[in-house]
Amino acid sequence: MNQLEQLKKLTTVVSDTGDFESIQQYHPTDATTNPSLIYAASQQPQYAPLLAEAIRRGKNLGAILDEVFVLFGLEILKIIPGRVSTEVDARLSFDVEGSVAKARHLIALYEAAGINRKRILIKLASTWEGVAAARILEKEGIHCNMTLLFSLPQAIACAEAKATLISPFVGRILDWYKKSAGVAGYAPAEDPGVKSVTQIYNYYKKFGYPTQIMGASFRNRDEIVELAGCDLLTISPHLLEELKKNETPLTRKLDPERAKTAPIEKISLDEKGFRYLLNEDAMATEKLSEGIRNFAKDIVKLEQLIQSKL
């Protein structure tokens, strides 16, 4: 078996793209999207009809934007057996009420199209406000995927809010440490992103949190191999292809039974504790802020693309 086939026996494989053709090629269980991926896909000629349909349906720019995200999600759901993740506008990352309202609206659009809300994950930034929104939404049966997650305090807050899933960003953590330390790279097992996800995985399994962990934002195949056994991994098409072409045996690196015996102390967090510990982590603070800014920029670019076609 190639490594992709081996990985699927240990981990739920998710496709990290807005490109339908790539999703069909690798047969993932789930798929994730974000503003950057949707913006990139929207510029391709084959997706022009979706953009045109969103413009036809939407009454204003905001409504058209929501339609774009949902129409892409609907097409993806025709291909995959599982769930698609659709992101709340990054500009609402510090707005609890706005995030909740947007999530409810996106779910309503999916349900109007005949899709059960169980097949949708609403992506929210792992800010304190994003966590508060997730706590409200999960009680309504709206499942949340907590994104832009770079630290254990963020992961703990999400689990305490009973979020369905978290997406720690492996590669972006690596990027920060390479730049900070002035090094070209790390050995796979010493990769800071890999170590962060391993720490979160062991914490969750040790204390019995049902929130699932989906490693995301990979920079190389080694990071994926080192996280074999994680609940889910969302992988870009070019790395899925690398796994498909490699037949080196894969071993389980993350194991729930081993995690249960790990010497870990439980951490209690309120808002003050969350904000302080996040602030103490320069990498997490910087990458969270940068991620929100960049997703917001791509939403603006998508709005500009839509306006050019009105």
Buried (B, 14 or more C-beta within 10 A) or exposed (E): EBBBEBBBEBBBBBBBBBBBEBBEBBBBBBBBBBBBBBBBBBEEEEBEEBBEBBBEBBEEBEBBBBBBBBBBBBBBBEBBEBBBBBBBBBBBBEBBEBBBBBBBBBBEBBEEEEBEBEBBBBBBBBBBBBBBBBBBBBEEEBBBBBBBBBBBBBBBBBBBBBBBBBBBBBBBBBBBBBEEEEEEEBEBEEBBBBBBBBBBBBBBBBBEBEBBBBBBBBBBBBBBBBBBBBBBBBBBBEBBBBBBEBEEEBEEBBBBEBBEEEEBEEEEBEEEBBBEBBEEBEBBBBBBEBBBEBBBBBBBBBBEBBEEEE
